[in-house]
Amino acid sequence: MKFLFADFGSLIFSFFFIVLVVKQVFSKSDIINGVLSKVGLLMFVLSFLICVYTNISKERIGAVCDDGWNSSSTGSGTCSQHGGVNNWKYNYWFD
């Protein structure tokens, strides 16, 4: 489920660029330009807000040590007997 929302933000961001390309193709029509400009701006703002909220709302729930050991510790000294932290595990708002 974690990748679904991360990809959703990327999908919206990509849609913004598609809107820009379509806008260039149909640049003669003022009505299409007006609608696509608003839709593109909305998609860009929405994807930006999803990315920001995902980054600020994550909660560290553990770590994977360099030797492969899984730890639920989140503080200083985590994995000190296992070669250090390889990567942190997070809980996101959509999990």
C-alpha positions in Angstrom: 0.0 0.0 0.0 2.9 2.3 0.7 3.9 2.4 -3.0 0.4 3.0 -4.2 0.2 6.6 -2.7 3.8 7.4 -3.5 3.1 6.4 -7.1 -0.1 8.4 -7.0 1.8 11.6 -6.3 4.2 10.8 -9.2 1.2 10.0 -11.4 -0.4 13.4 -10.7 2.9 15.1 -11.3 3.3 13.3 -14.6 -0.3 14.2 -15.5 0.7 17.9 -15.1 3.3 17.6 -17.8 0.9 15.8 -20.1 -1.5 18.7 -19.6 1.3 21.1 -20.6 2.0 19.1 -23.8 -1.7 18.9 -24.7 -1.9 22.7 -24.1 0.9 23.2 -26.6 -0.9 21.1 -29.2 -4.2 22.9 -28.8 -2.7 26.3 -28.3 -5.2 28.0 -30.7 -8.2 27.4 -28.5 -8.6 29.8 -25.5 -11.2 27.7 -23.8 -9.0 24.6 -23.9 -6.0 26.6 -22.7 -8.0 28.0 -19.7 -9.4 24.7 -18.6 -6.0 22.9 -19.0 -4.2 25.6 -17.2 -6.5 25.2 -14.2 -6.4 21.4 -14.2 -2.6 21.4 -14.6 -2.2 23.8 -11.7 -4.5 21.8 -9.5 -2.7 18.5 -10.3 0.7 20.1 -9.6 -0.5 21.6 -6.2 -2.2 18.3 -5.2 0.9 16.2 -6.0 3.1 18.7 -4.1 0.9 18.6 -1.1 0.8 14.8 -1.1 4.6 14.6 -1.2 5.1 17.2 1.6 2.5 15.6 3.8 3.9 12.1 3.3 7.4 13.3 4.3 6.3 15.2 7.4 3.9 12.6 8.7 6.2 9.5 8.6 7.0 7.9 11.9 10.2 5.8 12.5 9.3 2.3 13.7 12.5 0.4 13.5 15.6 -0.4 11.6 17.3 -3.0 9.4 20.9 -3.5 10.6 23.9 -3.9 8.2 24.0 -7.7 9.0 20.3 -8.1 8.2 19.0 -8.1 11.7 15.6 -6.4 12.2 15.3 -4.1 15.2 12.3 -2.2 16.6 14.7 0.3 18.3 14.5 3.8 16.9 17.0 5.7 19.1 20.7 6.3 19.3 22.7 3.1 19.5 20.3 1.1 17.3 22.2 -1.8 15.6 25.4 -0.9 17.4 26.2 -4.6 17.9 25.2 -5.5 14.3 27.4 -3.1 12.2 25.2 -0.1 12.3 21.9 0.8 10.6 21.5 -0.1 7.0 18.1 1.6 6.6 15.3 2.9 8.8 11.7 1.5 8.7 8.9 4.1 8.7 5.1 4.0 9.2 3.4 6.4 6.8 -0.1 8.0 7.1 -1.5 5.6 4.5 -0.3 2.4 6.1 
